[in-house]
Amino acid sequence: MMKENRLKFTIIAILIGLVIGAIILLAVGYNPLEAYGIMIAGVFGSPKYISWTIIKSTPLILTGISVAFAFKTGLFNIGAEGQFIIGALVATLAGYFLHLPPVLHAIVALLLACLAAALWGGFAGFLKSKFGVNEVITTIMLNWIAFYLSNFLVYWDKFKRPNSEASQKILSSASIAFPKEFGSSLGSFFNAPVNFGFIIAILVAFLIKYVLNDTTLGYELRAVGFNKDAAEYGGINVKKNTITAMMIAGAISGLAGAVHVLGVTNEISILSAMEGNGFDGMAVSLIGGNSPIGCIFAGLLFGALKYGGYKIQPIMGAPSEIINIVIGIIVFFIAMPKMIEGLTTIRSRRKRGGEVERSK
Amino acid sequence: MNNIDFSTKVIEMKGITKKFGDFVANDNIDLTVHKGEIHALLGENGAGKTTLMNVLYGLYLPTEGEIFINSEKVQITNPNIAIEKGIGMVHQHFMLVDKFTVVENIILGKETTVKKGNWNTGHLDIKRATKEVEELSRKYGLYVDPNAKIEDITVGMQQRVEILKALYRGADILILDEPTAVLTPQEIEELIQIMKSLTGQGKTIIIITHKLREIKQAADYCTIIRRGKKIDTVKVSDVSEKDLAEKMVGRQVNFVVDKKDIEKGEVVLNIDNIVIKDNRDLNAVDGLSLELHKGEILGIAGVDGNGQSELIEGLTGLRPVESGKIILNGEDITNKTPKYIIERGISTIPEDRQRRGLVMDFSMAENFILEKYHKEPFSHGNKLNHDEIRKHAKELIDKFDVRPRNEDQLAKALSGGNQQKVIIAREVTNDPDVLIAAQPTRGLDVGAIEFVHKSLVEQRDRGKAVLLISFELDEIMNLSDRIAVIFDGKIVAILDANKADEKTLGYLMAGGGVDDERKQA
C-alpha cells in the first residue's frame, strides 16, 4: 500500500511540475501545449531521438542508483559528482594508455574506473567511521578535488590532445559502443552513439537490488542504515559497513563516468564547471523512491525531460530553463509527500473539520 | 476526602470523542471532578487517558463533546485558554531550562518586570519574583531553593518546580501526567503529601497513571478508561487494587509471580571492579563489582542515572570498559565486540527497545534474525535464505503470541508490548547463559508485563542467570532472588529479596547507606 502511495505521489508531483511549468510558459508568452508537444516529439519523434534519450539517461540512472544505495545504508552521497569524474578520468586513462584486445580492454577500463571511484567514495566512508566527519562535508570537498585533479591531468602533455581542450581519445578497443554493422538494419536508431551502457545500468540496478535484499551484506547495510544503534547492539560492525557502503556507492558513480566516456564521449574535456551528472543523480534517486529499479524509470524520465526540453529553445524560442524549473518543482513536491497528501485529502479533512465546527 | 466540595463541579467533560482519522482515541467519555478532589485516570498504555487530558488542556480539539469548567461551558482551543481557566498541566517529561534557576524557570513566559507607572521597563524584577515563588512554596509545602539551577537539583525537586510553575500561573486544577515514573519511593511519598496539602487548600488534582498502589494511596476517585471508552468511575476506598486492575485490562490479572524454589548455582558472570565512562567522560560506573549465579534473578535497583545504562553497554561491548574485568564462564570478555559477547552467551533485552532493540523499518522476520542473520540456516555463504527466515519468524510469532500474526509487518507498526515480545523471543532463542533485562516492562501494559515477567522467571527456572535492571522497585522486588542497589556507579548493598523492604531499598537508592559510611569514616 505504501508503494502504491509513493507511485501515486510521484505521478502527482510530476503532473504538478508540468502544470506549473505550463503556467510559467504562459506567463512569459509561450503556448505550453506547443512547448510540451515539441518535447514529446523531441523524445519520441524518431528512433534516433529515443536512442539519444536513453544515452543521456544512462549515467543519470547509475548515479541515481549510487545515491539511492548510499541512502538505504543511511548515508548521503553528495559525492556522486566527484566519483563520476574520477570514473571518467580513470576510464579515459586506461582507455588511452593500456593496450589490450577489444572487449577485455573495455572490461579492464570499466573495472579500474570502478575501483578508483570506490576508493574515492570509500575515503569519505573511512573519514566518517574513523573520525566521525560527516560524509556530506567530505564528499562535497572530494567533488572539488576530483574536479581539479581531472582538469590537471587533462593538461598533462602526454594525455592532452594537441590543439584541443580535451584529453586524447580512448583506443577503439576500449569502446563499449555497439559495433557499426548493427546499425544498418535498424534505421536511424543507431545514428546515435548507442552503447552497452544502458544494459550495464539495468544490470547494476538488479544487482544492487539483489545485494540489498538477498544477501547478508545487504541485511547488514540496511540494518545500519535504518538504525545503527540496533545494528551495533546486534553485533554488526557499523564502521566497516559505512566504509563498504561508500565504496559501493562510489563504484557505481564511477561506473557512470566510465560508461559515459567509453560509450559516448571517448574523451574527457577540460571542465569549466561541474557537469551535474552526480548532482542530478540525487534528484533521480529521490524521484525513484531510493529504489534501484525506480532509478531506471526516474533516470529515463529525467533524461527525457532534459533531452526533449532543450529542444524548445531552438524551435520556438522558449527558454529551455523552464525544464529545469519543471524538474525542480517535481523534486520539490516529491520531497514533500505530506504536502501532496494534504492536497489530495483536503476535501475529507474539510469534512472532518466540519464535524468539529458542529460540535462547538 | 474531607476536602471535597461535592456542590462544585470544577470539571465536567461530557461525551468527549476524539478521532484521529479512523482511530477513535476517546469514545464518548464523561468525566466529572469536584473541587478539592484527587481524581486518578487509570488505563493501560494507549487507552486514551493522555488524549483526554490533552483535550482538556487545549492541545487537541475534541471531535465531539462539551467541556464545562465551574459549570460554565468553555471552548478550549489552545493551552493559553486552559491556563486562563485555571488549568495547569505537568507533563511526564519536564519542560525546564537546565541552565536557568528555579525562579527563572517558574516565571518563564510570565516574567515579572519593573513597572514605572503604566510604562513597562522590560527590566526583570527577579527579587520580587523570588519572593512570590517563596511565598507560593511555603503556602503549599513545596520546598525548593529558588536560586538553585535546575541541572543541580534532583528529579523530585524538578517536579516541584513544574508544579510551582503551574501554581504561579494561577492554576486551580492541576493535571499530572504519570508523575511518579521518575521518582524514588521516598519522593513518591512526598509527592502524595504535597498533593494532599494542595487539595486541602482548595486545589483540584487529576493524575494520569497506571500504578494501582499510588491510586490507592493518593486518590479519592478513579476513572478507568479502556480502549478509549470510560469503563467506570469508582470511589477508591471502596475497591481493591485487584478490582482496579481487572477493570483496567478487562480480565483477571495475576499479580504474584510464580517462582519455583531453586538453588542458585555456580557463578557464571563475574564483574570485577569495572570503570566505565559516560558521554561526558565522567566515571558513570565507578569500581562496580558483582557476581551473578546460575538460576537466579539478580535485580539491580537504583534511580535513573546512577550508571545503569553505562553498565549495560559495558557488559554488552557497546561501550569501552576503562579498567576492571568482566569474566563470563571463566573467560575474560572485557572489551570484546558485541558479536563476540553475544556468541559467548550474553543476550540483552535493551533498555530502549526502539533505539537499540529493533530496526523499526525492518519486518518482524528481519528483526528476529538481527544477531544470527549470518548463520545457517538463515543464510548460506552470503545469500539470505528467505524461506528459513520466514519459517523462523512464524514459529516465534506462534510461540510468543506476537500480534498481528504477520511476519512481514514492520516493527514500527507493532504495539509496544508486541515489540517487546519480538525482542524477548529473539533473545531467549539465543539460549544465553546470561540474560540482561534492562527496563523490560517500561511503558508496557499489565498484560504484557505479566508475559515479560513470566519469560524472565522461565529463564531462571531453566538454570540461566538473569540480570534485571529496572527503575520500578515493585518489579525488582517481585522478581528478584537477590537485590543489588546501585548508587553513583557502585553497588552499595546486596540484599536477599525476601529480606529487603521498600523503605530500606529506597534509602539505599537515594545514597543513604553511603552517607552513613562517610559519616562513620
Boltz contact constraints between the chains, C-beta under 6 A:
constraints:
  - contact:
      token1: [A, 214]
      token2: [B, 384]
      max_distance: 6.0
  - contact:
      token1: [A, 215]
      token2: [B, 382]
      max_distance: 6.0
  - contact:
      token1: [A, 215]
      token2: [B, 383]
      max_distance: 6.0
  - contact:
      token1: [A, 216]
      token2: [B, 373]
      max_distance: 6.0
  - contact:
      token1: [A, 216]
      token2: [B, 374]
      max_distance: 6.0
  - contact:
      token1: [A, 216]
      token2: [B, 379]
      max_distance: 6.0
  - contact:
      token1: [A, 216]
      token2: [B, 382]
      max_distance: 6.0
  - contact:
      token1: [A, 219]
      token2: [B, 373]
      max_distance: 6.0
  - contact:
      token1: [A, 223]
      token2: [B, 359]
      max_distance: 6.0
  - contact:
      token1: [A, 226]
      token2: [B, 359]
      max_distance: 6.0
  - contact:
      token1: [A, 226]
      token2: [B, 361]
      max_distance: 6.0
  - contact:
      token1: [A, 227]
      token2: [B, 359]
      max_distance: 6.0
  - contact:
      token1: [A, 229]
      token2: [B, 355]
      max_distance: 6.0
  - contact:
      token1: [A, 229]
      token2: [B, 356]
      max_distance: 6.0
  - contact:
      token1: [A, 230]
      token2: [B, 356]
      max_distance: 6.0
  - contact:
      token1: [A, 230]
      token2: [B, 358]
      max_distance: 6.0
  - contact:
      token1: [A, 230]
      token2: [B, 359]
      max_distance: 6.0
  - contact:
      token1: [A, 233]
      token2: [B, 350]
      max_distance: 6.0
  - contact:
      token1: [A, 233]
      token2: [B, 356]
      max_distance: 6.0
  - contact:
      token1: [A, 234]
      token2: [B, 370]
      max_distance: 6.0
  - contact:
      token1: [A, 234]
      token2: [B, 371]
      max_distance: 6.0
  - contact:
      token1: [A, 235]
      token2: [B, 338]
      max_distance: 6.0
  - contact:
      token1: [A, 235]
      token2: [B, 339]
      max_distance: 6.0
  - contact:
      token1: [A, 235]
      token2: [B, 342]
      max_distance: 6.0
  - contact:
      token1: [A, 235]
      token2: [B, 371]
      max_distance: 6.0
  - contact:
      token1: [A, 356]
      token2: [B, 61]
      max_distance: 6.0
  - contact:
      token1: [A, 359]
      token2: [B, 64]
      max_distance: 6.0
